[in-house]
Amino acid sequence: MQIIHGATGIIYFAHGITSPNGPFQENALVSDRVMMSALSKINAQIHRLTRVIKTPNLENTSTVISENPDVPVAHIMKKFNDAYYIFSISMRPKFTNATLSIKGLKAGAQIEVIDEDRTIIAEDVKFSDIFSPMKVHLYKFKIEDLGGEIK
């Protein structure tokens, strides 16, 4: 969510309670193995995608429509080397389906869902996905899957 909204750095709130009746701990994040494992995966993903993240956002090239008006889905689109990337997130702790439209996207384009071991096949200029509460989806597709290069 922070990256999609323009953050150039990330700060984690490390304080909390690690057990149902436990005391408040200043180091809760690093003391909890489950949270630390999840944080390590997120950090590795950010590190792996840093060069993509640092590229400028492509403005006025894509839109997203959430089927649930109470659950907006935020997104950004970027170009890096031979591919386009979309970073997206459900902004509320509820489920929704969302349709992402990209100018010039060809029907049949294969949209890789990064780190989810799945692919979505695009319809003409769009594709849809399910967002669980606060779910992040990262998408990648080839430049040739667009009718022309976006600048």
FIKOLZA-1660 file (N, C-alpha, C; in steps of 0.1 Angstrom, whole numbers, plus 5000, padded with zeros to 4 digits):
% residues 151
   i   px   py   pz ch aa at
   1 5008 4988 5000  A  M  N
   1 5000 5000 5000  A  M CA
   1 5009 5013 5000  A  M  C
   2 5020 5012 5008  A  Q  N
   2 5028 5024 5009  A  Q CA
   2 5035 5026 4995  A  Q  C
   3 5040 5016 4989  A  I  N
   3 5046 5017 4976  A  I CA
   3 5037 5023 4965  A  I  C
   4 5025 5017 4965  A  I  N
   4 5015 5022 4955  A  I CA
   4 5011 5037 4957  A  I  C
   5 5012 5041 4969  A  H  N
   5 5009 5055 4972  A  H CA
   5 5021 5064 4973  A  H  C
   6 5032 5060 4968  A  G  N
   6 5044 5068 4965  A  G CA
   6 5055 5068 4976  A  G  C
   7 5054 5059 4986  A  A  N
   7 5065 5059 4996  A  A CA
   7 5078 5056 4990  A  A  C
   8 5089 5063 4995  A  T  N
   8 5102 5060 4990  A  T CA
   8 5110 5053 5001  A  T  C
   9 5104 5050 5011  A  G  N
   9 5109 5042 5022  A  G CA
   9 5098 5035 5030  A  G  C
  10 5101 5025 5037  A  I  N
  10 5091 5018 5045  A  I CA
  10 5095 5017 5059  A  I  C
  11 5086 5020 5068  A  I  N
  11 5088 5019 5083  A  I CA
  11 5078 5009 5088  A  I  C
  12 5083 5000 5096  A  Y  N
  12 5074 4990 5102  A  Y CA
  12 5072 4993 5117  A  Y  C
  13 5059 4992 5121  A  F  N
  13 5056 4994 5135  A  F CA
  13 5059 4980 5142  A  F  C
  14 5069 4980 5150  A  A  N
  14 5074 4968 5156  A  A CA
  14 5068 4964 5169  A  A  C
  15 5060 4973 5175  A  H  N
  15 5054 4971 5188  A  H CA
  15 5041 4963 5187  A  H  C
  16 5038 4956 5198  A  G  N
  16 5025 4949 5198  A  G CA
  16 5025 4939 5209  A  G  C
  17 5015 4930 5208  A  I  N
  17 5013 4919 5217  A  I CA
  17 5014 4906 5209  A  I  C
  18 5022 4897 5214  A  T  N
  18 5025 4885 5207  A  T CA
  18 5017 4873 5211  A  T  C
  19 5009 4874 5222  A  S  N
  19 5000 4863 5226  A  S CA
  19 4987 4870 5231  A  S  C
  20 4976 4862 5232  A  P  N
  20 4963 4868 5235  A  P CA
  20 4963 4876 5248  A  P  C
  21 4969 4871 5258  A  N  N
  21 4969 4879 5271  A  N CA
  21 4983 4884 5275  A  N  C
  22 4992 4885 5265  A  G  N
  22 5006 4889 5267  A  G CA
  22 5007 4904 5269  A  G  C
  23 5019 4907 5275  A  P  N
  23 5022 4921 5277  A  P CA
  23 5025 4928 5263  A  P  C
  24 5024 4941 5263  A  F  N
  24 5028 4949 5252  A  F CA
  24 5043 4949 5251  A  F  C
  25 5048 4946 5239  A  Q  N
  25 5063 4945 5237  A  Q CA
  25 5067 4955 5226  A  Q  C
  26 5079 4961 5229  A  E  N
  26 5084 4970 5219  A  E CA
  26 5090 4963 5207  A  E  C
  27 5094 4950 5209  A  N  N
  27 5100 4942 5199  A  N CA
  27 5091 4931 5194  A  N  C
  28 5078 4933 5194  A  A  N
  28 5069 4922 5191  A  A CA
  28 5071 4917 5177  A  A  C
  29 5073 4925 5167  A  L  N
  29 5075 4921 5153  A  L CA
  29 5086 4911 5152  A  L  C
  30 5098 4914 5157  A  V  N
  30 5109 4905 5156  A  V CA
  30 5109 4893 5165  A  V  C
  31 5100 4894 5175  A  S  N
  31 5099 4883 5185  A  S CA
  31 5089 4872 5180  A  S  C
  32 5081 4875 5171  A  D  N
  32 5071 4866 5166  A  D CA
  32 5075 4859 5153  A  D  C
  33 5077 4846 5154  A  R  N
  33 5083 4839 5142  A  R CA
  33 5074 4840 5130  A  R  C
  34 5061 4840 5131  A  V  N
  34 5052 4840 5120  A  V CA
  34 5053 4854 5114  A  V  C
  35 5052 4865 5122  A  M  N
  35 5053 4878 5116  A  M CA
  35 5067 4881 5110  A  M  C
  36 5077 4876 5116  A  M  N
  36 5091 4878 5111  A  M CA
  36 5092 4871 5098  A  M  C
  37 5087 4859 5097  A  S  N
  37 5087 4852 5084  A  S CA
  37 5080 4859 5073  A  S  C
  38 5068 4864 5076  A  A  N
  38 5060 4872 5066  A  A CA
  38 5068 4885 5062  A  A  C
  39 5073 4891 5072  A  L  N
  39 5081 4904 5069  A  L CA
  39 5093 4901 5060  A  L  C
  40 5100 4890 5063  A  S  N
  40 5112 4886 5055  A  S CA
  40 5107 4883 5040  A  S  C
  41 5096 4877 5038  A  K  N
  41 5091 4875 5025  A  K CA
  41 5088 4888 5018  A  K  C
  42 5081 4897 5025  A  I  N
  42 5078 4910 5019  A  I CA
  42 5091 4918 5015  A  I  C
  43 5100 4918 5025  A  N  N
  43 5113 4925 5022  A  N CA
  43 5120 4919 5010  A  N  C
  44 5120 4906 5009  A  A  N
  44 5127 4899 4998  A  A CA
  44 5120 4903 4984  A  A  C
  45 5107 4903 4985  A  Q  N
  45 5099 4907 4973  A  Q CA
  45 5102 4922 4969  A  Q  C
  46 5102 4931 4978  A  I  N
  46 5105 4945 4975  A  I CA
  46 5119 4946 4970  A  I  C
  47 5129 4939 4976  A  H  N
  47 5143 4939 4971  A  H CA
  47 5144 4934 4957  A  H  C
  48 5137 4923 4954  A  R  N
  48 5137 4917 4941  A  R CA
  48 5131 4927 4930  A  R  C
  49 5121 4935 4934  A  L  N
  49 5114 4944 4925  A  L CA
  49 5119 4958 4926  A  L  C
  50 5129 4961 4933  A  T  N
  50 5134 4975 4935  A  T CA
  50 5136 4983 4923  A  T  C
  51 5142 4977 4913  A  R  N
  51 5144 4984 4900  A  R CA
  51 5131 4988 4893  A  R  C
  52 5121 4979 4894  A  V  N
  52 5108 4982 4889  A  V CA
  52 5101 4993 4897  A  V  C
  53 5102 4992 4910  A  I  N
  53 5095 5002 4919  A  I CA
  53 5101 5016 4916  A  I  C
  54 5114 5017 4913  A  K  N
  54 5120 5030 4912  A  K CA
  54 5117 5036 4898  A  K  C
  55 5111 5029 4889  A  T  N
  55 5107 5035 4876  A  T CA
  55 5095 5044 4878  A  T  C
  56 5093 5054 4869  A  P  N
  56 5082 5063 4870  A  P CA
  56 5068 5055 4868  A  P  C
  57 5058 5060 4875  A  N  N
  57 5045 5054 4872  A  N CA
  57 5040 5059 4858  A  N  C
  58 5033 5050 4852  A  L  N
  58 5027 5053 4839  A  L CA
  58 5013 5059 4841  A  L  C
  59 5011 5071 4839  A  E  N
  59 4999 5078 4842  A  E CA
  59 4989 5076 4830  A  E  C
  60 4976 5076 4833  A  N  N
  60 4965 5076 4824  A  N CA
  60 4966 5064 4814  A  N  C
  61 4970 5053 4819  A  T  N
  61 4972 5041 4810  A  T CA
  61 4963 5030 4815  A  T  C
  62 4959 5030 4827  A  S  N
  62 4951 5019 4833  A  S CA
  62 4941 5024 4843  A  S  C
  63 4930 5016 4845  A  T  N
  63 4920 5019 4855  A  T CA
  63 4916 5006 4862  A  T  C
  64 4911 5008 4873  A  V  N
  64 4906 4996 4881  A  V CA
  64 4892 4999 4886  A  V  C
  65 4883 4989 4885  A  I  N
  65 4869 4991 4890  A  I CA
  65 4867 4979 4899  A  I  C
  66 4864 4982 4912  A  S  N
  66 4860 4972 4922  A  S CA
  66 4845 4969 4921  A  S  C
  67 4841 4957 4922  A  E  N
  67 4827 4953 4922  A  E CA
  67 4820 4958 4935  A  E  C
  68 4828 4959 4945  A  N  N
  68 4822 4963 4958  A  N CA
  68 4826 4977 4961  A  N  C
  69 4816 4986 4960  A  P  N
  69 4819 5001 4962  A  P CA
  69 4825 5004 4975  A  P  C
  70 4824 4995 4985  A  D  N
  70 4830 4998 4998  A  D CA
  70 4845 4993 4999  A  D  C
  71 4850 4987 4988  A  V  N
  71 4863 4982 4988  A  V CA
  71 4871 4987 4976  A  V  C
  72 4876 4999 4977  A  P  N
  72 4884 5004 4965  A  P CA
  72 4897 4996 4964  A  P  C
  73 4901 4995 4951  A  V  N
  73 4914 4988 4948  A  V CA
  73 4923 4999 4942  A  V  C
  74 4935 5001 4948  A  A  N
  74 4945 5010 4944  A  A CA
  74 4955 5003 4935  A  A  C
  75 4960 5010 4925  A  H  N
  75 4970 5004 4917  A  H CA
  75 4980 5014 4911  A  H  C
  76 4991 5010 4906  A  I  N
  76 5000 5018 4898  A  I CA
  76 5005 5008 4887  A  I  C
  77 5009 5015 4876  A  M  N
  77 5015 5007 4864  A  M CA
  77 5029 5012 4861  A  M  C
  78 5038 5003 4858  A  K  N
  78 5052 5007 4855  A  K CA
  78 5057 4999 4843  A  K  C
  79 5067 5004 4837  A  K  N
  79 5074 4997 4826  A  K CA
  79 5089 4995 4830  A  K  C
  80 5094 4983 4829  A  F  N
  80 5108 4980 4831  A  F CA
  80 5112 4970 4821  A  F  C
  81 5123 4973 4814  A  N  N
  81 5129 4964 4804  A  N CA
  81 5118 4960 4794  A  N  C
  82 5115 4947 4793  A  D  N
  82 5106 4942 4783  A  D CA
  82 5092 4939 4788  A  D  C
  83 5088 4945 4799  A  A  N
  83 5076 4942 4805  A  A CA
  83 5069 4954 4812  A  A  C
  84 5056 4952 4814  A  Y  N
  84 5048 4962 4822  A  Y CA
  84 5044 4955 4835  A  Y  C
  85 5043 4963 4845  A  Y  N
  85 5040 4958 4859  A  Y CA
  85 5028 4966 4864  A  Y  C
  86 5020 4959 4871  A  I  N
  86 5009 4965 4878  A  I CA
  86 5010 4961 4893  A  I  C
  87 5010 4970 4902  A  F  N
  87 5010 4968 4916  A  F CA
  87 4996 4972 4921  A  F  C
  88 4989 4963 4928  A  S  N
  88 4975 4966 4932  A  S CA
  88 4973 4961 4946  A  S  C
  89 4963 4967 4953  A  I  N
  89 4959 4963 4966  A  I CA
  89 4945 4967 4969  A  I  C
  90 4938 4957 4976  A  S  N
  90 4925 4960 4981  A  S CA
  90 4927 4969 4993  A  S  C
  91 4919 4980 4994  A  M  N
  91 4922 4990 5005  A  M CA
  91 4913 4988 5017  A  M  C
  92 4905 4978 5018  A  R  N
  92 4897 4975 5030  A  R CA
  92 4898 4960 5033  A  R  C
  93 4895 4957 5046  A  P  N
  93 4895 4943 5050  A  P CA
  93 4882 4936 5047  A  P  C
  94 4879 4936 5034  A  K  N
  94 4867 4929 5028  A  K CA
  94 4871 4923 5015  A  K  C
  95 4863 4914 5010  A  F  N
  95 4865 4908 4997  A  F CA
  95 4859 4916 4986  A  F  C
  96 4865 4916 4974  A  T  N
  96 4860 4922 4962  A  T CA
  96 4866 4915 4949  A  T  C
  97 4859 4916 4939  A  N  N
  97 4864 4913 4925  A  N CA
  97 4867 4927 4919  A  N  C
  98 4878 4927 4911  A  A  N
  98 4882 4940 4905  A  A CA
  98 4885 4937 4890  A  A  C
  99 4882 4946 4882  A  T  N
  99 4886 4946 4868  A  T CA
  99 4896 4957 4865  A  T  C
 100 4907 4953 4859  A  L  N
 100 4918 4962 4856  A  L CA
 100 4918 4964 4840  A  L  C
 101 4917 4976 4836  A  S  N
 101 4917 4979 4821  A  S CA
 101 4930 4986 4818  A  S  C
 102 4936 4982 4807  A  I  N
 102 4949 4987 4803  A  I CA
 102 4948 4991 4788  A  I  C
 103 4950 5004 4785  A  K  N
 103 4949 5008 4771  A  K CA
 103 4957 5000 4762  A  K  C
 104 4951 4994 4752  A  G  N
 104 4958 4986 4742  A  G CA
 104 4961 4972 4745  A  G  C
 105 4957 4967 4757  A  L  N
 105 4960 4953 4761  A  L CA
 105 4952 4943 4751  A  L  C
 106 4960 4934 4746  A  K  N
 106 4954 4925 4736  A  K CA
 106 4947 4913 4743  A  K  C
 107 4935 4909 4737  A  A  N
 107 4928 4897 4742  A  A CA
 107 4938 4885 4741  A  A  C
 108 4938 4877 4751  A  G  N
 108 4946 4865 4751  A  G CA
 108 4960 4867 4757  A  G  C
 109 4963 4880 4761  A  A  N
 109 4976 4883 4767  A  A CA
 109 4977 4875 4780  A  A  C
 110 4988 4869 4783  A  Q  N
 110 4991 4862 4795  A  Q CA
 110 4996 4871 4806  A  Q  C
 111 4988 4873 4817  A  I  N
 111 4992 4882 4828  A  I CA
 111 4997 4873 4839  A  I  C
 112 5010 4874 4841  A  E  N
 112 5016 4867 4852  A  E CA
 112 5013 4873 4866  A  E  C
 113 5008 4865 4875  A  V  N
 113 5006 4871 4889  A  V CA
 113 5018 4867 4897  A  V  C
 114 5026 4877 4899  A  I  N
 114 5040 4875 4905  A  I CA
 114 5039 4869 4919  A  I  C
 115 5046 4858 4921  A  D  N
 115 5048 4851 4934  A  D CA
 115 5035 4844 4938  A  D  C
 116 5025 4842 4928  A  E  N
 116 5013 4835 4932  A  E CA
 116 5012 4822 4923  A  E  C
 117 5021 4819 4915  A  D  N
 117 5021 4807 4907  A  D CA
 117 5008 4805 4899  A  D  C
 118 5004 4816 4892  A  R  N
 118 4992 4816 4884  A  R CA
 118 4993 4826 4873  A  R  C
 119 4985 4824 4863  A  T  N
 119 4984 4833 4851  A  T CA
 119 4970 4836 4848  A  T  C
 120 4967 4849 4844  A  I  N
 120 4953 4853 4840  A  I CA
 120 4954 4856 4826  A  I  C
 121 4944 4851 4818  A  I  N
 121 4943 4854 4804  A  I CA
 121 4934 4867 4802  A  I  C
 122 4940 4877 4796  A  A  N
 122 4932 4889 4794  A  A CA
 122 4921 4888 4783  A  A  C
 123 4911 4895 4786  A  E  N
 123 4901 4898 4776  A  E CA
 123 4905 4910 4768  A  E  C
 124 4897 4915 4759  A  D  N
 124 4901 4927 4752  A  D CA
 124 4903 4939 4761  A  D  C
 125 4915 4944 4763  A  V  N
 125 4919 4955 4771  A  V CA
 125 4917 4954 4786  A  V  C
 126 4913 4942 4791  A  K  N
 126 4911 4941 4806  A  K CA
 126 4913 4926 4811  A  K  C
 127 4914 4926 4824  A  F  N
 127 4914 4913 4831  A  F CA
 127 4908 4915 4845  A  F  C
 128 4904 4904 4851  A  S  N
 128 4897 4905 4864  A  S CA
 128 4904 4896 4874  A  S  C
 129 4903 4899 4887  A  D  N
 129 4909 4891 4897  A  D CA
 129 4901 4893 4910  A  D  C
 130 4903 4883 4919  A  I  N
 130 4896 4884 4932  A  I CA
 130 4906 4889 4942  A  I  C
 131 4901 4898 4951  A  F  N
 131 4910 4904 4961  A  F CA
 131 4904 4900 4975  A  F  C
 132 4911 4893 4983  A  S  N
 132 4907 4890 4996  A  S CA
 132 4911 4903 5004  A  S  C
 133 4907 4903 5017  A  P  N
 133 4909 4916 5025  A  P CA
 133 4924 4920 5025  A  P  C
 134 4926 4933 5021  A  M  N
 134 4939 4939 5021  A  M CA
 134 4949 4932 5012  A  M  C
 135 4945 4924 5002  A  K  N
 135 4953 4916 4994  A  K CA
 135 4961 4924 4984  A  K  C
 136 4974 4921 4983  A  V  N
 136 4982 4927 4972  A  V CA
 136 4983 4917 4961  A  V  C
 137 4982 4922 4948  A  H  N
 137 4985 4914 4937  A  H CA
 137 4994 4922 4928  A  H  C
 138 5005 4915 4923  A  L  N
 138 5015 4921 4915  A  L CA
 138 5014 4914 4901  A  L  C
 139 5012 4922 4890  A  Y  N
 139 5010 4916 4877  A  Y CA
 139 5022 4920 4868  A  Y  C
 140 5024 4911 4858  A  K  N
 140 5035 4914 4848  A  K CA
 140 5030 4908 4835  A  K  C
 141 5032 4916 4824  A  F  N
 141 5029 4911 4811  A  F CA
 141 5039 4918 4801  A  F  C
 142 5041 4911 4790  A  K  N
 142 5051 4915 4780  A  K CA
 142 5046 4927 4772  A  K  C
 143 5056 4935 4768  A  I  N
 143 5054 4947 4760  A  I CA
 143 5046 4944 4747  A  I  C
 144 5049 4932 4741  A  E  N
 144 5042 4929 4729  A  E CA
 144 5027 4925 4731  A  E  C
 145 5023 4924 4743  A  D  N
 145 5009 4922 4746  A  D CA
 145 5000 4934 4746  A  D  C
 146 5007 4946 4743  A  L  N
 146 5000 4958 4742  A  L CA
 146 5000 4962 4727  A  L  C
 147 4989 4969 4723  A  G  N
 147 4989 4973 4709  A  G CA
 147 5000 4982 4704  A  G  C
 148 5006 4989 4714  A  G  N
 148 5017 4998 4711  A  G CA
 148 5024 5001 4725  A  G  C
 149 5036 5005 4724  A  E  N
 149 5043 5008 4737  A  E CA
 149 5037 5021 4743  A  E  C
 150 5036 5020 4756  A  I  N
 150 5031 5031 4764  A  I CA
 150 5044 5039 4769  A  I  C
 151 5043 5052 4768  A  K  N
 151 5055 5060 4773  A  K CA
 151 5051 5068 4784  A  K  C
% end
